[in-house]
Amino acid sequence: MIRHAPFGASLALGLAAAALFPLVAGDYGIGVGLSLLSWIALAASWGVLSGMTGYISLGHVVFYGLGGYVMVLCWTQLTPWLAVPLAGLAAAGLALLLGYPSLRVRGPYFVILTFGVAELVKYIVVAIEAALGRSGRLLFGAPGLVELFYAMAGLTALSLLVAYAVRRSRFGAGLIAIREDETAAETIGVDVVTLKVAAFVLSAVVPGMVGALMTLRTTYFEPLQLFSPVTSFTIVTIGIIGGSDDAPGPLLGAAFLVLLSELLWATAPEIYMIILGALLVGFVLFVPDGLYGRLRRLAARP
């Protein structure tokens, strides 16, 4: 119980800071905070699958985009706060449908497959919208920025709590065993298939809800934008920078990337992507365990 106290206290302090933040920040600050929270939630959820099993997904944008599409379809039928959990359930259902066939392949084949599935679903949605005679949808009367910020703060706390709990559970131990040696884990009795699919489904719920909230933020739905592969690449980048197999990693990675991005947009817009690319290469080569992994190693030194 004692060893969980620092994380619980940090989470409580973070929620308290999030509750007070809109009272002292302007619209720009709240918008940046909302973006930061969304990336933390997405990266923490992605880490439940990719960080713990080693199955690197480049298709998590499919759950994000599906959540936004569910919000659009339910806009005139349900209140937004009912549509958000429904978006999470829809994302979990899609993950369950895709999990068994997708997780039968490993390594680069899984990476390519998840990217391809995300693109396939994107163009299915584009085809459906074209058949309905729509090229985009506007959402009038969406909740305000402060309401969305508080809702996103709750989702982020949930995502971090799930990542932290899974990492320290028997379920998480099984996932890490799969990452270290899947064949050996299966040999000693780990139910590899069930654990992988369960992690895949669990990692999809929060992205679906985040996609629904961010669609309310933009008040506009356009499939090519919402299903953009840049979202998946950014999630992977945050995971690499922060360290993806424990809850603090996505928090550190997202804070580093979002704040640096805001600074670079303002000071060096022409070479913004070059600098970020060079940083990513540097982290892969010299800090492969991410910021959190490096901090843990430094703290463990006598």
N, C-alpha and C positions, 0 to 999 in steps of 0.2 A: 504493500500500500504506500509506504514512504517513498519508494523509488518513482512512483507515478506523480508525486506531489509537485515537482518542478514543472512538468508538462501541464498539469491541471491549473496551476497558478498562472503560468504563462498564457494559457488559453483564456482564462478568466480576465486577466489584465488586457489581453488583446481585444476581447469583446467589449470591455469597458471603454477602451480607447476608441473602438469603432463607434460605440454609442455616442461618445462626446464629439467625435470628429466633425460631423455635419454642422455642429453648433458653432464651430470656430473657422471652418473652411468655406471658401466660396464655391461657386458652381464648377469652376475648373478643377479645384482641388478634389471636390467630391467625385468628379468624373474620372480623374486619375486614380483615386482610391478605389472606385468601382472596378476599373480595369485591372488594378493590381489584385484585388480580391478574386476576381474571376480567374485570373491566371494561376493564382495559388490553388484554388479549388480544382481547376482542370489538371494541373500537374500532380497534385496529391492523389487524385483519383487514378490518373494514368500510372502512377507509381505502384499502385496495388497490383496491377497486372505486370507491367514491363519492368519496374524496378525490382520486384520480388521474384518473378519467374524468369526474367531474362528474355522474354518474348517481346521484342521491341515493336510496338504498334505505331504505324504511320497513318492509321485510319480513325483515330478517336474523334476527328472532326465529324464523322458520320453521326455520332450520337449527339453532338453539339447542334448540328444542322437539323437533325430530326426533331430535337426538342423545340427549336425555333419554328419548325413547320407545324408541329402539333399546336403550339401557341396560336399561330395564324389561323389554323382550321377551327380552333375552339373560341376564337375571339368574340364572335357574336352569340355563342351558345353558353359559355361558362364565364365566371369571373376569372381574372388572371390568376388569383391565388389558388384556384382549383386546377387551372390548366397547368401550372408549374409542376406539381407532383405527378399529374398525368403524363407530362412530357418525360419525367424520369422513368415512369413505368413503361412507356413506349420504347425508350432507349434500352431498358433492361430486356424487354421482349425481343428487340432486334438483336441484342448481344446474345441472348439464349439461342436464337435461330441461327446466327452465324457462328457461334462458338464451337460447336462440335466439328463441323467441316473445316473451319479455319485453323483450329489448334492442332490439327493432325499433321501440319507441316511445321518445320522449325527453321531457325536462323534467318538468312536473307530471304528465303521463300515466304516466310510468314510476313516479313516486312513488306515485300512486294504485294503479297495477297491483300493485306489490310489496306494498303494504298489504293489498289485496284477496286476493292469493294466500296471504298468511300467514293471514288469517282463514279462507279456504276450507280450507286444510290443517288448521287447528285444529279446525274443525267436522267434518271427515272423521274425524279421530282421535277426537273426542267420539262420533261415530256408531258407530265401530268398538267403542269401549269400552262403549257402551250395548248394542250387539248382543251383546257378550260377557257382559253382566250385571255390569259393573264401573263404579263411579263414582270410583275411585281405587285406587292400589296402594301397598303398603308394602314397603320393601326392608329386610329384617332381615339383620344381620351385615355392614353396609357398612363399608368401611375407615375408620380413625380420622381425626380432623381433621388431624393432623400429616401423615399420608400424603397426604391430599388437597391439603394446602398445597404440599407438595413437587412433586406432580404438576402442580398449577396453575402453579407457578413455572416448571417446564420448558415448559409450553405457552405461557406468556407470553413467555418468552425466544424460543421458536420464532416466535411471531407478530411480535414486534418485529424479529427478524432477517430474516424474509421481507419485511416492509414496508420495511426499510432497503435490502435487496438489490434489490428490485423498483424502488424509487425511483431507483436509480443504474444501472439496467440499460437495455439497448436496448428491452426490453419496457416498462419504465416510461416511457421517452421517448415510445414510441408511445401509451401511455395518456394522457400529459399532452398530446400533440398532439391527441388526441380531445377532451379537455376544452377546449382553447383554441379549436379550430375543427374539428369532425368532418368537415365537407364538404371543407375544404382538406386535411385529413390523408388522406382517401380519394383525393383528386385526385392527391396526390404519391406514391401507392403504398402507403400504410399499410393493412394488412389489418385494417380496422376491426372487422368481425364477429368474426373469430377472436380478436383481442386482448380485446374486450369479454367474450366468453364465457369465455375463459381467466381473466380477472380475476374474473369472477363465481364461477367454480368454485373458484379459489384462495381467495377471500374467505370461502367457505362451510365449508372444512375445519375450521379451528380453532373456530368457533362450535359446530359439531356436537360436538366433543370437550369443549368447555367445558360445554355443556348436559348431557352425560353425567356429568361430574364434579360439577356442581352438583346433579344429581338424587341422586347418592350423598351429597352434603352434607345435603340436606333429608330423605333416606331416604323420600320420599313423592312419588308422581307423580299430578298432577291436571292434565288438559290445559288447562283455562281459565287456570290459574295459570302453567304452563310456557310456553304460547304467548301470554302477555299482551303486547299491543302496547306496554306501558310499557317493556319491554326494548328494543325498537327505538327508541323515543323517547329513552331514556337514552343509547343508543349514539350517536345523532345529536347529542345535547346535548354529550357528551364530545368528539366530533369538532369541533364548533363552538368550544367553549371552548379546547381544546388546539391545534387546527390538525390537519387530517386527512391531509395529503399527505406526511408524513414520520414516521419512527418515534417521535421524542421527543414529538410532539404528543399522541397518545393517552395517553402516560405522564403528561404534565403535566395534561392535561384530566381524566383519571380520578382522579389524586391530589387535584386541586383539588376536584372534585365530591364524591368519597367522603368526604374529610376534612371538608369543609364540611357535608355532609349529616349526618354523625355529630354535629358540633357543634350544628347547628340542631335536630336531633331532641332533643338534651339541653336546649337553652336556649330554643327558641322553637317547640315542636311545633305550635302553633295557626297560625302564619303561615309554616311551613316551605316549602310549595309556592309561596306568593306570592313569597317572597324568591328562590327558585331561578328562578321565571319571570321576575322582574325582572332577575336577573343574566343570563339567557339573552338577553333582549331587548337588554340593554346590550352584550353581546359581539357580537351581530349588527350593531348600529348603529355601535359605536365601535372594536371590535377584530375586524373580519371575518376576519383571517388567523389569529386565535387567539393563545394565549399564546406558542407556539413561534415563530410568524411575527413577532410583535412583538419577541421577544427577538433573533431574527436581524436584524431591521432596526436595533435599537439597537446590536448588536454590529458592524454594518457601517458605522456612522457613524464618521467620523474623530475 
